[in-house]
Amino acid sequence: MHNMLIKQLTKKQAQVLDYVKKFQQKHNYSPALSNIAEHFNVSIPTIHQHIDYLKRKGYLKTQKGVK
């Protein structure tokens, strides 16, 4: 089931999701948009679009009150 969901993502979206999950496992918190943008050598607005898509599709979620 997980692989089927990943196929709905673009290659870059899947890479961003993988980076976020690995970062969370290593640091016990989520990366800042600037961390992700720097890792992929792209702009923060580009990463914001990817994160927004991942949230809308249910791959990521925001926790209120958690930074």
C-alpha positions in Angstrom: 0.0 0.0 0.0 2.8 2.4 0.9 4.5 2.0 -2.5 1.2 2.6 -4.3 0.8 5.9 -2.4 4.4 7.0 -3.2 3.7 6.4 -7.0 1.1 9.3 -6.8 4.0 11.7 -5.9 6.4 13.2 -8.3 10.0 12.1 -7.9 10.9 15.4 -6.1 7.9 15.2 -3.8 8.9 11.7 -2.8 12.5 12.9 -2.2 11.2 15.8 0.0 9.0 13.4 2.0 11.9 11.0 2.5 14.2 13.8 3.6 11.6 15.1 6.1 11.0 11.7 7.6 14.7 10.9 7.9 15.3 14.3 9.4 12.5 13.8 12.0 13.9 10.4 12.9 17.4 11.7 13.5 16.5 15.0 15.2 13.1 14.3 16.8 11.7 17.5 15.2 10.8 18.6 11.7 13.2 20.5 9.4 12.7 24.2 8.6 11.8 25.0 5.1 15.2 26.6 4.8 16.9 23.3 5.8 15.0 21.4 3.1 15.6 24.1 0.5 19.3 24.1 1.2 19.5 20.3 1.0 17.8 20.3 -2.4 19.5 23.5 -3.6 16.1 25.1 -4.5 14.2 28.1 -3.2 12.0 28.2 -0.1 8.9 28.9 -2.1 9.5 25.8 -4.2 9.8 23.7 -1.0 6.7 25.3 0.4 4.8 24.1 -2.6 6.0 20.6 -2.2 5.2 20.6 1.5 1.8 22.1 0.9 1.0 19.3 -1.6 2.2 16.7 0.8 0.0 18.1 3.5 -3.1 18.3 1.3 -2.6 14.7 0.2 -2.2 13.5 3.8 1.5 12.5 3.7 2.4 15.2 6.2 0.3 17.0 8.9 0.8 20.1 10.9 0.5 19.9 14.7 -0.9 23.1 16.2 1.3 24.7 18.9 4.3 22.7 17.8 7.2 24.5 16.1 
